Amino acid sequence: MLEGITGVLGNLSNVFTFYNMVILLAGVLGGLVLGALPGISPTLAVALLVPFTFYMNPLSGLILLGAVYMASVAGGAISAILINVPGAPANIATMLDGYPMAKAGKARSALYTCFISSFMGGIFGMAVMILLTFPLAEFALRFRSVEIFWTAILGMTVVAGLGSGSVVKSLVAAAFGVWLSTIGPNPTTGEFRFVFHDALAGGINIIPALIGLFAIPQVFTLIENFGTERSGVRVEDEKGGLWRTFRKTAGMFRVQGMGAVIGSVIGLIPGVGGQVAGIVSYDQVKKYSRNPEKYGTGIAEGVAAAESANNAMVGPSLVPLLTLSIPGSPTAAVLLGGLLIHGIFPGPDLFRLHGNIVHSFIGSLLLAQFVMLVFGLGLSRYSGWIMKVDDMYMAASIIVLAVFGTYSVNNNFNEVLIMFAVGFLMYLGGRVGFSAAPVVMGLILGRIAENAFLKSMLIARAGEGMLKYFFTGWINVVIILLCVASLLFGVQGMIKGRVRKGRTVRDLVVSCVVLAFSLLVYFYGLNVRDPLSAIFPAATLLIMAGLAAVALLQSLYSLLKGKEEEESEPPLPMARIIGAITLVVLYFVALTSLGFYFSSFVFYFIFITVLMFRMFRKKDFLSPVLSRAFVAAAFVSVLYILFNVILNASPPKGLII
């Protein structure tokens, strides 16, 4: 334990050289900016910068990658809070209370809370990493596939509280997300499932799905509400707001403590990731709160719970990597590549052979937490600029960034089409009461759970049997008990939900559609030969059908009793929505022929010009057209400098640029 402290302190001077400090500062600032861009996940941000480390010395290269990793996790909360689009999966839970705070005029307070909580959780996670590296590595090694399976199930049991409406709808949305995770090849048998089109042959990647599920509905919501008063979207400049927020956030001992501990523990489990840490922490803090009904309405505790957990995850996620050569997260896997290109091989002998470099790297991560706090709080002061951007400019910017972020993951244009299709489907689902957060959690955890379950089942059949293998062992028992407790809370919420108003004829129709979809896909879409390939999708579809049946019965009961009336909603601006869809489709066509940057400029200009046409005055038509052309050119130029010149990333190529 003391060896870790003395090792870091003894080598901290290596970080304080001028060159390494410049690298550290640039890495943190760049990580915050990249993390704030929808689609640029921490994994992608680190991967983009790995080539830059080829010509650095090993320590400087690791400092850059580590700083970007840590800062991008926190930076993803910026877009989650300001535009309701999480920068990365780890920031899903942040959005649940962060965006309502922004809409209520508390964007700056939400960002202050985010970065202060990220700092506190990150410091705790680094302390855990420094003090308990080797004991924790041994503990992480205890997590076999069966323990990872139960951890994924625990994450699934908390999705009932993620939706803004019915508990049953949240569970249906989560089941739909799990079904999406089964599209494509089975992780164990390799057999393909639900490949209705060649674009689905590789399955649905998490990052394109995340962008689509959150960014595209937000785009159409902005288009839908364009021309109406932007109710509550403002930033108040309160004197002493930073100090007041700091005292309030620092005083959330229970919230910060639970988030930091949960994040650190989950960070140790290989393959689970920060998105699970944030959601589980948010759920547990909500359950043990005196006022759980306030969560999701815009309270600082929700932001603190999520951000303290996903940043506490960063340090411990590197423990299995450094000591056992097992990456604890996808980003840690990319960092492994950064180590290997410099001839540093993680494992039990790492600290003996490269102790100076590793301890200096850990010290730089600790120092990066302080730099992130300063830069993050500084950026928060200018959050009002984003909140003042016109809705249509924001919508066009989100679409362009979503396209680039999706394409850059695998340089696959099919994923752009999947992103938009899934996103538009989520927009329609949001109109009838479904939430995107449970869908994303189902997609993420479904893949983890299926892979771990199939491995565990094969091991159990070859050894001690299913019952003993899955339900014995103290880690399994503890996680199972937590699952049961979480389900009981969900049932309690479902019982309370019976008196909730808002169930209408529309809900009856939606329940019938979901039920019919589940049964049709189960009977006619699941064409596989190997039973192992059918276990998870079949169970998921049957569960989704059962939940739809429950929702159907609830709707029938409410309508027969006459307890609820049909809700009136404003009509959709169909002309604008159809126009936007048409322009996006034409944009996709142009991308493959004309190239990303030229097509993006034309699309951006035409999008805001056509959809804002009614705002032009006939006597002053030329001026707004020129100003919009200038904004489109400036926006695309910034993207070109950032992605093509600095990061050397590959957008869709065409005849022009």
C-alpha positions as CSV (number, residue, x, y, z in Angstrom):
1,M,0.0,0.0,0.0
2,L,2.7,2.5,1.0
3,E,4.8,1.4,-2.0
4,G,2.2,3.0,-4.3
5,I,2.2,6.3,-2.4
6,T,6.0,6.6,-2.3
7,G,6.3,5.5,-5.9
8,V,4.0,8.2,-7.1
9,L,5.4,10.9,-4.9
10,G,9.0,9.9,-5.8
11,N,8.4,10.2,-9.5
12,L,6.0,13.2,-9.6
13,S,8.9,15.5,-10.5
14,N,9.0,13.7,-13.9
15,V,5.6,15.1,-14.7
16,F,6.5,18.7,-13.7
17,T,8.9,19.2,-16.6
18,F,7.9,22.0,-19.0
19,Y,7.2,19.6,-21.9
20,N,5.2,17.1,-19.9
21,M,3.1,19.9,-18.3
22,V,2.3,21.3,-21.7
23,I,1.2,17.9,-22.9
24,L,-0.9,17.4,-19.8
25,L,-2.6,20.8,-20.1
26,A,-3.3,20.2,-23.8
27,G,-4.5,16.7,-23.2
28,V,-7.0,17.8,-20.5
29,L,-8.3,20.7,-22.6
30,G,-8.5,18.6,-25.7
31,G,-10.2,15.8,-23.8
32,L,-12.9,18.2,-22.5
33,V,-13.6,19.5,-26.0
34,L,-13.6,16.1,-27.7
35,G,-15.7,14.6,-25.0
36,A,-18.3,17.4,-25.5
37,L,-18.8,16.5,-29.1
38,P,-21.6,13.9,-29.6
39,G,-20.1,10.7,-30.9
40,I,-16.5,11.3,-29.9
41,S,-16.4,8.9,-27.0
42,P,-13.4,8.6,-24.7
43,T,-12.4,5.4,-26.6
44,L,-12.5,7.2,-29.9
45,A,-10.8,10.3,-28.5
46,V,-7.9,8.3,-27.2
47,A,-7.7,6.2,-30.4
48,L,-7.5,9.4,-32.5
49,L,-4.5,10.5,-30.5
50,V,-2.5,7.3,-30.3
51,P,-0.7,8.0,-33.6
52,F,0.6,11.3,-32.1
53,T,2.4,9.3,-29.4
54,F,4.6,7.4,-31.9
55,Y,7.2,10.2,-31.8
56,M,7.0,11.0,-28.1
57,N,8.9,9.4,-25.3
58,P,6.9,6.8,-23.5
59,L,6.0,8.9,-20.5
60,S,4.8,11.9,-22.5
61,G,2.7,9.7,-24.8
62,L,1.0,8.0,-21.8
63,I,0.5,11.4,-20.1
64,L,-1.3,12.6,-23.3
65,L,-3.5,9.5,-23.6
66,G,-4.3,9.4,-19.9
67,A,-5.2,13.1,-19.7
68,V,-7.5,12.8,-22.7
69,Y,-9.2,9.7,-21.3
70,M,-9.9,11.2,-18.0
71,A,-11.0,14.6,-19.3
72,S,-13.2,13.2,-22.1
73,V,-15.3,11.3,-19.6
74,A,-16.1,14.5,-17.8
75,G,-16.4,16.5,-21.0
76,G,-19.2,14.3,-22.3
77,A,-21.4,15.9,-19.6
78,I,-21.2,19.3,-21.3
79,S,-23.4,18.2,-24.3
80,A,-25.5,16.0,-22.0
81,I,-26.4,19.1,-19.9
82,L,-26.6,21.7,-22.6
83,I,-28.2,20.0,-25.5
84,N,-29.6,16.7,-24.0
85,V,-27.1,14.6,-26.1
86,P,-24.6,12.7,-23.9
87,G,-21.1,12.9,-25.3
88,A,-20.4,9.3,-24.3
89,P,-22.4,6.4,-22.8
90,A,-20.9,7.2,-19.4
91,N,-22.9,10.5,-19.4
92,I,-26.3,9.0,-19.9
93,A,-27.3,9.4,-16.3
94,T,-25.9,12.9,-16.1
95,M,-28.4,14.0,-18.7
96,L,-31.4,12.9,-16.7
97,D,-31.1,15.8,-14.3
98,G,-28.5,17.9,-16.0
99,Y,-30.7,18.9,-19.0
100,P,-33.8,19.8,-16.9
101,M,-31.5,22.0,-14.8
102,A,-30.3,23.7,-18.0
103,K,-33.9,24.3,-19.1
104,A,-34.7,25.8,-15.8
105,G,-31.9,28.3,-16.2
106,K,-29.3,26.5,-14.1
107,A,-27.0,25.3,-16.8
108,R,-24.0,26.9,-15.2
109,S,-24.8,25.4,-11.8
110,A,-25.3,22.0,-13.4
111,L,-21.9,22.2,-15.1
112,Y,-20.2,23.4,-11.9
113,T,-21.8,20.4,-10.0
114,C,-20.6,18.1,-12.8
115,F,-16.9,19.1,-12.7
116,I,-16.7,19.4,-8.9
117,S,-18.3,15.9,-8.6
118,S,-16.0,14.6,-11.3
119,F,-13.0,15.9,-9.4
120,M,-14.1,14.4,-6.1
121,G,-14.9,11.0,-7.7
122,G,-11.8,11.1,-9.8
123,I,-9.6,11.8,-6.7
124,F,-11.2,8.9,-4.8
125,G,-10.7,6.6,-7.8
126,M,-7.1,7.5,-8.1
127,A,-6.6,7.0,-4.4
128,V,-8.0,3.6,-4.7
129,M,-5.7,2.9,-7.6
130,I,-2.6,4.1,-5.8
131,L,-3.3,2.5,-2.5
132,L,-4.8,-0.8,-3.5
133,T,-3.5,-1.7,-6.9
134,F,-2.4,-5.2,-6.3
135,P,-5.1,-6.3,-3.9
136,L,-7.7,-4.9,-6.2
137,A,-6.2,-6.6,-9.2
138,E,-6.6,-9.9,-7.3
139,F,-10.2,-9.0,-6.5
140,A,-10.9,-8.1,-10.2
141,L,-9.5,-11.5,-11.2
142,R,-12.3,-13.1,-9.2
143,F,-14.9,-11.8,-11.6
144,R,-15.4,-14.6,-14.1
145,S,-18.0,-14.6,-16.8
146,V,-20.8,-15.6,-14.4
147,E,-20.1,-12.7,-12.1
148,I,-20.0,-10.3,-15.1
149,F,-23.3,-11.8,-16.2
150,W,-25.0,-11.0,-12.8
151,T,-23.4,-7.5,-12.8
152,A,-25.0,-6.9,-16.2
153,I,-28.4,-8.2,-14.9
154,L,-28.0,-5.8,-11.9
155,G,-27.6,-3.0,-14.4
156,M,-30.8,-4.1,-16.2
157,T,-32.8,-4.1,-13.0
158,V,-32.3,-0.4,-12.5
159,V,-33.7,0.7,-15.9
160,A,-37.2,0.9,-14.5
161,G,-36.3,4.2,-12.9
162,L,-34.7,5.7,-16.0
163,G,-37.8,6.6,-17.9
164,S,-39.8,9.8,-17.3
165,G,-43.1,8.0,-17.5
166,S,-44.5,4.5,-16.9
167,V,-42.3,1.9,-15.3
168,V,-43.7,-0.7,-17.7
169,K,-42.7,1.5,-20.7
170,S,-39.2,1.8,-19.3
171,L,-38.9,-2.0,-19.1
172,V,-40.3,-2.4,-22.6
173,A,-37.7,0.1,-23.9
174,A,-34.9,-1.7,-22.1
175,A,-36.1,-5.1,-23.6
176,F,-36.1,-3.5,-27.0
177,G,-32.5,-2.3,-26.4
178,V,-31.5,-5.9,-25.4
179,W,-33.1,-7.1,-28.6
180,L,-31.2,-4.6,-30.7
181,S,-28.0,-6.0,-29.0
182,T,-28.8,-9.4,-30.4
183,I,-28.9,-8.2,-34.1
184,G,-25.9,-9.5,-36.0
185,P,-23.5,-12.4,-35.1
186,N,-23.8,-14.3,-31.9
187,P,-20.8,-13.6,-29.7
188,T,-20.2,-17.4,-29.1
189,T,-21.5,-19.3,-32.1
190,G,-21.0,-16.6,-34.8
191,E,-24.4,-17.3,-36.3
192,F,-26.2,-14.3,-37.7
193,R,-29.6,-13.2,-36.3
194,F,-32.2,-10.6,-37.5
195,V,-30.1,-9.5,-40.5
196,F,-33.0,-8.1,-42.4
197,H,-30.6,-6.0,-44.5
198,D,-26.8,-6.2,-45.3
199,A,-26.3,-3.0,-43.3
200,L,-27.2,-5.0,-40.1
201,A,-24.7,-7.8,-40.8
202,G,-22.2,-6.4,-38.3
203,G,-24.8,-5.7,-35.6
204,I,-25.7,-2.3,-34.1
205,N,-22.6,-0.6,-32.8
206,I,-23.1,1.2,-29.4
207,I,-21.7,4.6,-30.5
208,P,-23.9,5.0,-33.6
209,A,-26.9,3.8,-31.6
210,L,-26.1,6.2,-28.7
211,I,-25.9,9.1,-31.2
212,G,-29.0,8.2,-33.0
213,L,-31.1,7.5,-29.9
214,F,-30.3,10.9,-28.3
215,A,-29.1,13.2,-31.0
216,I,-31.7,12.6,-33.7
217,P,-34.8,12.9,-31.4
218,Q,-33.3,16.1,-30.1
219,V,-32.9,17.4,-33.7
220,F,-36.6,16.8,-34.5
221,T,-37.7,18.2,-31.2
222,L,-35.8,21.4,-32.0
223,I,-37.5,21.5,-35.4
224,E,-40.9,20.7,-33.9
225,N,-40.6,23.6,-31.4
226,F,-39.0,26.1,-33.8
227,G,-40.8,29.4,-33.7
228,T,-42.2,28.9,-30.2
229,E,-40.9,30.6,-27.2
230,R,-37.8,28.8,-25.8
231,S,-39.3,28.3,-22.3
232,G,-36.7,28.3,-19.5
233,V,-33.7,27.8,-21.7
234,R,-31.5,30.5,-20.3
235,V,-28.4,30.9,-18.2
236,E,-28.5,33.1,-15.1
237,D,-25.4,34.8,-14.0
238,E,-25.6,34.7,-10.3
239,K,-23.0,36.4,-8.1
240,G,-21.2,33.9,-5.9
241,G,-22.8,30.9,-7.8
242,L,-19.5,29.0,-8.1
243,W,-18.8,29.2,-4.4
244,R,-22.4,28.4,-3.5
245,T,-22.4,25.4,-5.8
246,F,-19.0,24.2,-4.5
247,R,-20.2,24.2,-0.9
248,K,-23.5,22.5,-1.8
249,T,-21.7,19.8,-3.9
250,A,-19.0,19.2,-1.3
251,G,-21.7,18.8,1.3
252,M,-23.3,15.9,-0.6
253,F,-21.3,13.3,1.4
254,R,-23.7,10.4,0.9
255,V,-24.2,11.1,-2.8
256,Q,-20.5,11.6,-3.5
257,G,-19.5,8.7,-1.3
258,M,-21.9,6.2,-2.9
259,G,-21.0,7.4,-6.4
260,A,-17.3,7.1,-5.8
261,V,-17.4,3.7,-4.2
262,I,-19.8,2.3,-6.9
263,G,-17.7,3.8,-9.7
264,S,-14.5,2.4,-8.3
265,V,-15.9,-1.1,-7.8
266,I,-17.5,-1.3,-11.3
267,G,-14.3,0.2,-12.9
268,L,-12.4,-2.9,-11.6
269,I,-14.7,-5.3,-13.5
270,P,-13.3,-5.8,-16.9
271,G,-15.7,-5.0,-19.8
272,V,-18.4,-3.3,-17.8
273,G,-17.5,0.4,-18.2
274,G,-18.5,3.9,-17.0
275,Q,-22.0,3.8,-18.4
276,V,-22.9,1.1,-16.0
277,A,-21.2,3.0,-13.1
278,G,-23.1,6.2,-13.7
279,I,-26.5,4.5,-14.1
280,V,-26.1,2.2,-11.1
281,S,-24.9,5.0,-8.9
282,Y,-27.8,7.3,-10.0
283,D,-30.3,4.5,-9.3
284,Q,-28.9,3.7,-5.9
285,V,-28.7,7.3,-4.8
286,K,-32.2,7.8,-6.0
287,K,-33.5,4.8,-4.1
288,Y,-32.0,5.8,-0.8
289,S,-33.0,9.5,-1.2
290,R,-35.6,11.0,1.1
291,N,-37.2,12.6,-2.0
292,P,-36.7,10.1,-4.9
293,E,-39.6,11.7,-6.9
294,K,-37.4,14.8,-7.4
295,Y,-34.8,12.9,-9.5
296,G,-35.3,13.5,-13.1
297,T,-36.8,16.9,-12.6
298,G,-33.5,18.8,-12.4
299,I,-31.7,18.4,-9.1
300,A,-28.0,18.7,-8.5
301,E,-27.8,15.4,-6.6
302,G,-28.7,13.5,-9.8
303,V,-25.8,15.1,-11.7
304,A,-23.4,14.6,-8.7
305,A,-24.3,10.9,-8.4
306,A,-23.6,10.2,-12.1
307,E,-20.5,12.2,-12.5
308,S,-18.8,11.1,-9.3
309,A,-19.2,7.5,-10.3
310,N,-18.1,7.6,-14.0
311,N,-15.0,9.5,-13.1
312,A,-14.2,7.3,-10.1
313,M,-14.3,4.5,-12.6
314,V,-11.3,5.8,-14.6
315,G,-8.4,5.0,-12.2
316,P,-9.6,1.5,-11.1
317,S,-10.4,0.6,-14.7
318,L,-6.6,0.8,-15.4
319,V,-5.7,-1.5,-12.4
320,P,-6.5,-4.8,-14.3
321,L,-4.7,-3.4,-17.3
322,L,-1.5,-2.5,-15.6
323,T,-1.2,-5.6,-13.3
324,L,-2.9,-8.4,-15.3
325,S,-2.9,-7.1,-18.9
326,I,-6.7,-7.2,-18.8
327,P,-8.3,-3.9,-19.9
328,G,-11.1,-2.8,-17.6
329,S,-12.8,-0.7,-20.2
330,P,-12.8,-0.3,-24.0
331,T,-10.7,2.9,-23.5
332,A,-8.2,0.9,-21.4
333,A,-7.9,-1.5,-24.3
334,V,-6.8,1.4,-26.5
335,L,-4.4,2.5,-23.8
336,L,-2.9,-1.0,-23.9
337,G,-2.0,-0.3,-27.5
338,G,-0.4,2.9,-26.5
339,L,1.8,1.0,-24.0
340,L,2.7,-1.7,-26.4
341,I,4.0,0.6,-29.1
342,H,6.5,1.9,-26.6
343,G,7.7,-1.6,-25.7
344,I,5.9,-1.5,-22.3
345,F,4.1,-4.8,-21.6
346,P,1.6,-4.7,-18.7
347,G,1.7,-7.6,-16.2
348,P,3.1,-8.6,-12.8
349,D,6.6,-7.4,-13.7
350,L,5.5,-4.0,-15.0
351,F,6.3,-2.0,-11.8
352,R,9.6,-3.8,-11.5
353,L,10.8,-3.2,-15.1
354,H,9.1,0.2,-15.8
355,G,8.3,1.5,-12.3
356,N,9.4,5.1,-12.9
357,I,7.2,5.4,-16.0
358,V,4.2,3.8,-14.5
359,H,4.3,5.7,-11.2
360,S,4.8,9.0,-13.1
361,F,1.8,8.1,-15.4
362,I,-0.3,7.5,-12.3
363,G,0.8,10.8,-10.8
364,S,-0.1,12.6,-14.0
365,L,-3.6,11.2,-13.9
366,L,-3.9,12.5,-10.3
367,L,-2.6,15.9,-11.4
368,A,-5.0,15.9,-14.4
369,Q,-7.9,15.8,-12.0
370,F,-7.0,19.3,-10.7
371,V,-6.3,20.6,-14.2
372,M,-9.7,19.3,-15.3
373,L,-11.5,21.0,-12.4
374,V,-9.9,24.4,-13.3
375,F,-10.5,24.1,-17.0
376,G,-14.0,22.6,-16.6
377,L,-15.1,25.4,-14.3
378,G,-13.7,28.0,-16.7
379,L,-15.6,26.5,-19.6
380,S,-18.8,26.4,-17.6
381,R,-18.8,30.2,-17.4
382,Y,-19.3,30.4,-21.1
383,S,-22.1,27.8,-21.3
384,G,-24.5,30.6,-22.0
385,W,-23.1,30.9,-25.5
386,I,-24.4,27.5,-26.5
387,M,-27.8,28.1,-24.8
388,K,-28.3,31.2,-26.9
389,V,-27.7,29.5,-30.2
390,D,-30.8,29.4,-32.4
391,D,-32.7,26.1,-32.5
392,M,-32.2,25.6,-36.2
393,Y,-28.5,26.3,-36.1
394,M,-28.2,23.8,-33.2
395,A,-30.2,21.2,-35.1
396,A,-28.0,21.5,-38.2
397,S,-24.8,21.3,-36.1
398,I,-26.0,18.2,-34.3
399,I,-26.8,16.4,-37.5
400,V,-23.3,17.2,-39.0
401,L,-21.5,16.2,-35.8
402,A,-23.6,13.0,-35.5
403,V,-22.7,12.0,-39.0
404,F,-19.0,12.5,-38.5
405,G,-19.0,10.9,-35.0
406,T,-20.9,7.8,-36.4
407,Y,-18.8,7.4,-39.5
408,S,-15.4,7.8,-37.7
409,V,-16.0,4.8,-35.4
410,N,-15.5,2.2,-38.1
411,N,-15.4,4.3,-41.3
412,N,-18.7,2.6,-42.3
413,F,-21.4,4.6,-44.0
414,N,-24.0,1.9,-43.2
415,E,-23.7,2.9,-39.5
416,V,-24.7,6.4,-40.4
417,L,-27.9,5.1,-42.0
418,I,-28.5,2.9,-38.9
419,M,-27.9,5.8,-36.6
420,F,-30.5,8.0,-38.3
421,A,-33.1,5.1,-38.6
422,V,-32.8,4.2,-35.0
423,G,-32.9,7.9,-34.0
424,F,-36.0,8.7,-35.9
425,L,-37.7,5.6,-34.5
426,M,-36.8,6.8,-31.0
427,Y,-38.3,10.2,-31.9
428,L,-41.6,8.5,-32.7
429,G,-41.3,6.4,-29.5
430,G,-40.7,9.5,-27.5
431,R,-43.9,10.9,-28.8
432,V,-45.8,8.0,-27.1
433,G,-43.9,8.0,-23.8
434,F,-40.8,5.9,-24.3
435,S,-37.4,7.1,-23.1
436,A,-34.0,6.6,-24.8
437,A,-32.0,5.9,-21.7
438,P,-33.5,2.4,-21.0
439,V,-33.0,1.5,-24.7
440,V,-29.3,2.4,-24.6
441,M,-28.7,0.6,-21.3
442,G,-30.5,-2.5,-22.7
443,L,-28.2,-2.3,-25.8
444,I,-25.0,-2.0,-23.8
445,L,-25.8,-4.5,-21.1
446,G,-27.6,-7.0,-23.4
447,R,-24.4,-7.6,-25.3
448,I,-22.4,-8.0,-22.1
449,A,-25.0,-10.3,-20.5
450,E,-25.4,-12.6,-23.5
451,N,-21.7,-13.1,-24.0
452,A,-21.1,-13.7,-20.3
453,F,-24.1,-16.0,-20.0
454,L,-23.2,-18.2,-22.9
455,K,-19.7,-18.6,-21.7
456,S,-20.9,-19.4,-18.2
457,M,-23.4,-21.9,-19.5
458,L,-20.8,-23.8,-21.4
459,I,-18.5,-23.9,-18.4
460,A,-21.3,-24.9,-16.1
461,R,-22.4,-27.8,-18.4
462,A,-18.9,-29.1,-18.6
463,G,-18.4,-28.9,-14.8
464,E,-20.5,-28.5,-11.7
465,G,-23.9,-27.8,-13.3
466,M,-25.9,-24.7,-14.0
467,L,-27.6,-24.3,-10.6
468,K,-24.4,-24.5,-8.6
469,Y,-22.3,-22.4,-11.0
470,F,-24.7,-19.6,-11.3
471,F,-26.1,-19.4,-7.7
472,T,-23.1,-20.1,-5.5
473,G,-20.1,-18.0,-4.5
474,W,-20.2,-15.0,-2.3
475,I,-19.9,-12.5,-5.1
476,N,-22.7,-14.1,-7.0
477,V,-24.9,-14.2,-3.9
478,V,-24.3,-10.5,-3.1
479,I,-25.0,-9.4,-6.7
480,I,-28.2,-11.5,-6.8
481,L,-29.5,-10.1,-3.6
482,L,-28.9,-6.6,-5.0
483,C,-30.8,-7.6,-8.1
484,V,-33.7,-8.8,-6.0
485,A,-33.7,-5.6,-3.9
486,S,-33.7,-3.5,-7.1
487,L,-36.6,-5.4,-8.6
488,L,-38.6,-5.0,-5.4
489,F,-38.1,-1.2,-5.7
490,G,-39.2,-1.5,-9.3
491,V,-42.4,-3.4,-8.4
492,Q,-43.1,-0.8,-5.7
493,G,-42.8,1.9,-8.3
494,M,-45.1,0.0,-10.7
495,I,-47.8,-0.3,-7.9
496,K,-47.5,3.4,-7.3
497,G,-47.7,4.0,-11.1
498,R,-51.3,2.5,-11.2
499,V,-52.7,5.8,-10.0
500,R,-50.6,7.8,-12.4
501,K,-52.6,9.8,-15.0
502,G,-51.9,9.9,-18.7
503,R,-52.7,6.4,-19.9
504,T,-54.9,6.9,-23.0
505,V,-56.3,5.2,-26.1
506,R,-52.9,6.0,-27.6
507,D,-51.2,3.8,-25.0
508,L,-53.6,1.0,-25.9
509,V,-52.6,1.2,-29.5
510,V,-48.9,1.3,-28.7
511,S,-49.2,-1.7,-26.5
512,C,-50.9,-3.7,-29.3
513,V,-48.2,-2.6,-31.7
514,V,-45.4,-3.7,-29.4
515,L,-47.1,-7.0,-28.6
516,A,-47.6,-7.8,-32.3
517,F,-44.1,-6.8,-33.2
518,S,-42.6,-9.0,-30.4
519,L,-44.6,-12.1,-31.5
520,L,-44.1,-11.6,-35.2
521,V,-40.3,-11.3,-34.8
522,Y,-40.2,-14.3,-32.4
523,F,-42.1,-16.6,-34.7
524,Y,-40.9,-15.4,-38.1
525,G,-37.7,-13.5,-37.6
526,L,-35.7,-15.8,-35.3
527,N,-34.4,-18.3,-37.9
528,V,-31.3,-19.9,-36.4
529,R,-29.9,-23.4,-36.3
530,D,-27.9,-23.4,-33.1
531,P,-30.0,-23.2,-29.9
532,L,-27.3,-21.1,-28.2
533,S,-27.9,-18.4,-30.7
534,A,-31.6,-18.3,-29.9
535,I,-31.6,-18.2,-26.1
536,F,-31.2,-14.5,-25.4
537,P,-33.2,-13.1,-28.3
538,A,-36.1,-15.5,-27.7
539,A,-36.2,-14.7,-24.0
540,T,-36.0,-11.0,-24.7
541,L,-38.8,-11.0,-27.2
542,L,-41.1,-13.1,-24.9
543,I,-40.4,-10.7,-22.0
544,M,-41.1,-7.7,-24.2
545,A,-44.4,-9.3,-25.3
546,G,-45.3,-10.0,-21.7
547,L,-44.6,-6.4,-20.7
548,A,-46.7,-5.2,-23.6
549,A,-49.5,-7.4,-22.5
550,V,-49.3,-6.0,-19.0
551,A,-49.4,-2.4,-20.4
552,L,-52.4,-3.4,-22.6
553,L,-54.3,-4.7,-19.6
554,Q,-53.5,-1.6,-17.6
555,S,-54.7,0.6,-20.4
556,L,-57.9,-1.4,-20.8
557,Y,-58.6,-1.3,-17.1
558,S,-58.1,2.5,-17.0
559,L,-60.3,3.1,-20.0
560,L,-63.1,0.8,-18.8
561,K,-63.1,2.5,-15.5
562,G,-63.1,5.9,-17.1
563,K,-60.3,7.1,-14.9
564,E,-58.4,8.9,-17.6
565,E,-59.1,11.1,-20.6
566,E,-57.4,11.4,-23.9
567,E,-54.5,13.8,-23.7
568,S,-54.5,16.7,-26.2
569,E,-51.2,17.5,-27.9
570,P,-50.3,20.2,-30.3
571,P,-50.2,19.0,-34.0
572,L,-46.9,18.2,-35.5
573,P,-45.5,20.6,-38.0
574,M,-45.5,18.0,-40.7
575,A,-44.1,20.3,-43.5
576,R,-41.0,21.1,-41.5
577,I,-40.4,17.5,-40.4
578,I,-40.9,16.1,-43.9
579,G,-38.7,18.8,-45.3
580,A,-36.0,18.1,-42.7
581,I,-36.1,14.3,-43.5
582,T,-35.8,15.1,-47.2
583,L,-32.8,17.3,-46.7
584,V,-31.0,14.8,-44.5
585,V,-31.6,12.0,-47.0
586,L,-30.1,14.2,-49.8
587,Y,-27.2,15.0,-47.5
588,F,-26.5,11.3,-47.1
589,V,-26.6,10.9,-50.8
590,A,-24.2,13.8,-51.3
591,L,-21.8,12.5,-48.7
592,T,-20.7,9.5,-50.7
593,S,-20.3,11.5,-53.9
594,L,-19.2,15.0,-53.0
595,G,-17.3,14.3,-49.7
596,F,-18.0,15.3,-46.1
597,Y,-16.9,18.9,-45.8
598,F,-18.4,20.2,-49.0
599,S,-21.6,18.3,-48.5
600,S,-21.8,19.5,-44.9
601,F,-21.4,23.1,-45.9
602,V,-24.2,22.8,-48.6
603,F,-26.5,20.9,-46.2
604,Y,-25.9,23.3,-43.3
605,F,-26.7,26.3,-45.4
606,I,-29.7,24.9,-47.2
607,F,-31.1,23.4,-43.9
608,I,-31.1,26.6,-42.0
609,T,-32.1,28.7,-45.0
610,V,-35.1,26.5,-46.1
611,L,-36.4,25.7,-42.6
612,M,-36.1,29.3,-41.4
613,F,-37.4,30.8,-44.7
614,R,-40.6,32.2,-43.1
615,M,-38.5,34.4,-40.9
616,F,-36.9,36.3,-43.8
617,R,-38.2,39.8,-44.6
618,K,-38.7,40.4,-48.3
619,K,-37.0,43.8,-48.1
620,D,-33.9,42.3,-46.4
621,F,-33.6,38.9,-48.0
622,L,-30.0,39.0,-49.1
623,S,-28.5,39.8,-45.7
624,P,-29.7,36.8,-43.7
625,V,-28.7,34.5,-46.6
626,L,-25.2,35.8,-46.6
627,S,-24.9,35.6,-42.8
628,R,-26.1,31.9,-42.9
629,A,-23.6,31.1,-45.6
630,F,-20.9,32.6,-43.5
631,V,-22.0,30.6,-40.4
632,A,-22.1,27.4,-42.4
633,A,-18.6,28.1,-43.8
634,A,-17.2,28.9,-40.4
635,F,-18.6,25.8,-38.8
636,V,-17.3,23.5,-41.5
637,S,-13.9,25.2,-41.4
638,V,-13.6,24.6,-37.7
639,L,-14.5,20.9,-38.2
640,Y,-11.9,20.7,-41.0
641,I,-9.1,22.2,-38.9
642,L,-10.0,20.0,-35.9
643,F,-10.6,16.7,-37.5
644,N,-8.6,16.7,-40.8
645,V,-5.6,18.9,-39.8
646,I,-5.1,18.3,-36.1
647,L,-6.5,14.8,-35.5
648,N,-6.1,13.4,-39.1
649,A,-9.4,11.7,-38.8
650,S,-11.1,10.2,-41.8
651,P,-14.6,11.5,-42.7
652,P,-16.6,10.2,-45.7
653,K,-14.6,11.0,-48.9
654,G,-16.0,12.1,-52.3
655,L,-15.1,14.0,-55.5
656,I,-14.5,17.3,-53.6
657,I,-13.7,17.2,-49.9
